[in-house]
Amino acid sequence: MSGQILRNVAFPFPDARFPDRLGVVVQRTVLEGREPVRVVIHDEENDWLVGDGVTDPNLPGATVLACISQIAAADPAVADLATLPVGHAATRDHPDKPWTVTPHEWPDDDH
């Protein structure tokens, strides 16, 4: 299928670039352009998550599945995170600020 969203893509990616159809769980606020990307997580299971860092991503309907290429097209700084190691998160306070990369841990009460 040409429109299929991909999961379980081997990492690291060729040419240190996100595959065009790589799936990501993204907050609607980011996808709809209401909030900028402030958090990118490459979790321990090799899944990618993108959030706004200010609203609750756990609320019903707050997240959807999309292609990370769509997010990176709207915010080219996200494309720079294609080498983000498994088990790490990149955060920033504002789109004009640099990313800070740290090991990622789920809060005890959420995971």
ZADO-1210 file (C-alpha; in nm, 4 decimals, padded with zeros to 6 digits):
<atoms>
<atom x="00.0000" y="00.0000" z="00.0000" code="MET" pos="1"/>
<atom x="00.1425" y="00.3377" z="-00.0942" code="SER" pos="2"/>
<atom x="-00.0302" y="00.5267" z="00.1895" code="GLY" pos="3"/>
<atom x="00.0756" y="00.2887" z="00.4654" code="GLN" pos="4"/>
<atom x="00.2325" y="00.4297" z="00.7807" code="ILE" pos="5"/>
<atom x="00.5386" y="00.2302" z="00.8820" code="LEU" pos="6"/>
<atom x="00.6195" y="00.0981" z="01.2302" code="ARG" pos="7"/>
<atom x="00.9082" y="-00.1076" z="01.3581" code="ASN" pos="8"/>
<atom x="01.1551" y="00.0496" z="01.1157" code="VAL" pos="9"/>
<atom x="01.5135" y="-00.0545" z="01.1848" code="ALA" pos="10"/>
<atom x="01.7208" y="00.2133" z="01.3553" code="PHE" pos="11"/>
<atom x="01.9548" y="00.3871" z="01.2839" code="PRO" pos="12"/>
<atom x="01.7983" y="00.5170" z="00.9646" code="PHE" pos="13"/>
<atom x="01.9869" y="00.5292" z="00.6332" code="PRO" pos="14"/>
<atom x="02.1511" y="00.8670" z="00.5711" code="ASP" pos="15"/>
<atom x="02.0446" y="00.9764" z="00.9236" code="ALA" pos="16"/>
<atom x="01.7051" y="01.0799" z="00.7812" code="ARG" pos="17"/>
<atom x="01.3562" y="00.9836" z="00.8905" code="PHE" pos="18"/>
<atom x="01.1883" y="00.7414" z="00.6475" code="PRO" pos="19"/>
<atom x="00.9084" y="00.9270" z="00.4655" code="ASP" pos="20"/>
<atom x="00.6304" y="00.7001" z="00.5931" code="ARG" pos="21"/>
<atom x="00.7606" y="00.6477" z="00.9488" code="LEU" pos="22"/>
<atom x="00.4701" y="00.6605" z="01.1906" code="GLY" pos="23"/>
<atom x="00.4710" y="00.8789" z="01.4994" code="VAL" pos="24"/>
<atom x="00.2202" y="00.9310" z="01.7787" code="VAL" pos="25"/>
<atom x="00.1648" y="01.3062" z="01.7773" code="VAL" pos="26"/>
<atom x="-00.0483" y="01.5423" z="01.9803" code="GLN" pos="27"/>
<atom x="-00.3286" y="01.6991" z="01.7776" code="ARG" pos="28"/>
<atom x="-00.2238" y="02.0426" z="01.9030" code="THR" pos="29"/>
<atom x="00.1070" y="02.0003" z="01.7163" code="VAL" pos="30"/>
<atom x="-00.0391" y="01.8353" z="01.4065" code="LEU" pos="31"/>
<atom x="-00.2995" y="02.1109" z="01.3734" code="GLU" pos="32"/>
<atom x="-00.0401" y="02.3863" z="01.4273" code="GLY" pos="33"/>
<atom x="-00.1916" y="02.5162" z="01.7518" code="ARG" pos="34"/>
<atom x="00.1271" y="02.4441" z="01.9511" code="GLU" pos="35"/>
<atom x="00.4897" y="02.3968" z="01.8439" code="PRO" pos="36"/>
<atom x="00.6874" y="02.0759" z="01.8903" code="VAL" pos="37"/>
<atom x="00.8620" y="02.0954" z="02.2270" code="ARG" pos="38"/>
<atom x="00.9137" y="01.7223" z="02.2943" code="VAL" pos="39"/>
<atom x="01.0281" y="01.4341" z="02.0738" code="VAL" pos="40"/>
<atom x="01.0647" y="01.0922" z="02.2335" code="ILE" pos="41"/>
<atom x="01.2300" y="00.7851" z="02.0823" code="HIS" pos="42"/>
<atom x="01.1173" y="00.5326" z="02.3393" code="ASP" pos="43"/>
<atom x="01.2669" y="00.2048" z="02.4530" code="GLU" pos="44"/>
<atom x="01.0437" y="00.0137" z="02.2092" code="GLU" pos="45"/>
<atom x="01.1722" y="00.2141" z="01.9076" code="ASN" pos="46"/>
<atom x="00.8476" y="00.4120" z="01.8834" code="ASP" pos="47"/>
<atom x="00.8455" y="00.7870" z="01.8182" code="TRP" pos="48"/>
<atom x="00.6252" y="01.0367" z="02.0006" code="LEU" pos="49"/>
<atom x="00.5881" y="01.4095" z="01.9379" code="VAL" pos="50"/>
<atom x="00.4271" y="01.6485" z="02.1812" code="GLY" pos="51"/>
<atom x="00.3745" y="02.0107" z="02.2685" code="ASP" pos="52"/>
<atom x="00.5095" y="01.9771" z="02.6222" code="GLY" pos="53"/>
<atom x="00.2286" y="02.1855" z="02.7737" code="VAL" pos="54"/>
<atom x="-00.0997" y="01.9940" z="02.7333" code="THR" pos="55"/>
<atom x="-00.1867" y="01.6433" z="02.8537" code="ASP" pos="56"/>
<atom x="-00.1225" y="01.3878" z="02.5777" code="PRO" pos="57"/>
<atom x="-00.3115" y="01.1205" z="02.7744" code="ASN" pos="58"/>
<atom x="-00.6557" y="01.2775" z="02.7383" code="LEU" pos="59"/>
<atom x="-00.8965" y="01.0934" z="02.5072" code="PRO" pos="60"/>
<atom x="-00.8434" y="01.2041" z="02.1469" code="GLY" pos="61"/>
<atom x="-00.5339" y="01.4106" z="02.2300" code="ALA" pos="62"/>
<atom x="-00.3014" y="01.2062" z="02.0070" code="THR" pos="63"/>
<atom x="-00.3168" y="01.0567" z="01.6600" code="VAL" pos="64"/>
<atom x="-00.0898" y="00.8547" z="01.4337" code="LEU" pos="65"/>
<atom x="00.0793" y="01.0496" z="01.1543" code="ALA" pos="66"/>
<atom x="00.3966" y="01.0408" z="00.9454" code="CYS" pos="67"/>
<atom x="00.6944" y="01.2117" z="01.1039" code="ILE" pos="68"/>
<atom x="00.7817" y="01.3562" z="00.7624" code="SER" pos="69"/>
<atom x="00.4659" y="01.5708" z="00.7910" code="GLN" pos="70"/>
<atom x="00.5849" y="01.7045" z="01.1276" code="ILE" pos="71"/>
<atom x="00.9393" y="01.7654" z="00.9978" code="ALA" pos="72"/>
<atom x="00.8046" y="01.9495" z="00.6911" code="ALA" pos="73"/>
<atom x="00.6246" y="02.1942" z="00.9214" code="ALA" pos="74"/>
<atom x="00.9226" y="02.2206" z="01.1608" code="ASP" pos="75"/>
<atom x="01.2574" y="02.1395" z="00.9937" code="PRO" pos="76"/>
<atom x="01.4349" y="02.1259" z="01.3323" code="ALA" pos="77"/>
<atom x="01.2481" y="01.7988" z="01.3959" code="VAL" pos="78"/>
<atom x="01.4310" y="01.6413" z="01.0998" code="ALA" pos="79"/>
<atom x="01.7573" y="01.6970" z="01.2884" code="ASP" pos="80"/>
<atom x="01.6389" y="01.4424" z="01.5470" code="LEU" pos="81"/>
<atom x="01.6485" y="01.1415" z="01.3132" code="ALA" pos="82"/>
<atom x="01.9581" y="01.0215" z="01.5015" code="THR" pos="83"/>
<atom x="01.7970" y="01.0539" z="01.8466" code="LEU" pos="84"/>
<atom x="01.9013" y="00.7315" z="02.0244" code="PRO" pos="85"/>
<atom x="01.6492" y="00.4752" z="02.1435" code="VAL" pos="86"/>
<atom x="01.5447" y="00.5552" z="02.5000" code="GLY" pos="87"/>
<atom x="01.6069" y="00.9299" z="02.4705" code="HIS" pos="88"/>
<atom x="01.3999" y="01.2466" z="02.4506" code="ALA" pos="89"/>
<atom x="01.4698" y="01.5842" z="02.2973" code="ALA" pos="90"/>
<atom x="01.3070" y="01.8881" z="02.4520" code="THR" pos="91"/>
<atom x="01.3084" y="02.2626" z="02.3960" code="ARG" pos="92"/>
<atom x="01.1188" y="02.5539" z="02.5441" code="ASP" pos="93"/>
<atom x="01.0547" y="02.7311" z="02.2148" code="HIS" pos="94"/>
<atom x="01.1032" y="02.6582" z="01.8429" code="PRO" pos="95"/>
<atom x="01.3893" y="02.9109" z="01.8326" code="ASP" pos="96"/>
<atom x="01.5773" y="02.7279" z="02.1098" code="LYS" pos="97"/>
<atom x="01.8138" y="02.4308" z="02.0663" code="PRO" pos="98"/>
<atom x="01.7126" y="02.0770" z="02.1579" code="TRP" pos="99"/>
<atom x="01.8276" y="01.9264" z="02.4884" code="THR" pos="100"/>
<atom x="01.8712" y="01.5493" z="02.4660" code="VAL" pos="101"/>
<atom x="01.8393" y="01.3375" z="02.7800" code="THR" pos="102"/>
<atom x="01.7666" y="00.9744" z="02.8636" code="PRO" pos="103"/>
<atom x="01.3910" y="00.9206" z="02.8634" code="HIS" pos="104"/>
<atom x="01.2013" y="00.7660" z="03.1527" code="GLU" pos="105"/>
<atom x="00.8274" y="00.7285" z="03.1830" code="TRP" pos="106"/>
<atom x="00.6813" y="00.8654" z="03.5063" code="PRO" pos="107"/>
<atom x="00.6017" y="00.5775" z="03.7423" code="ASP" pos="108"/>
<atom x="00.2284" y="00.6495" z="03.7368" code="ASP" pos="109"/>
<atom x="00.1970" y="00.6652" z="03.3549" code="ASP" pos="110"/>
<atom x="00.3785" y="00.3558" z="03.2304" code="HIS" pos="111"/>
</atoms>
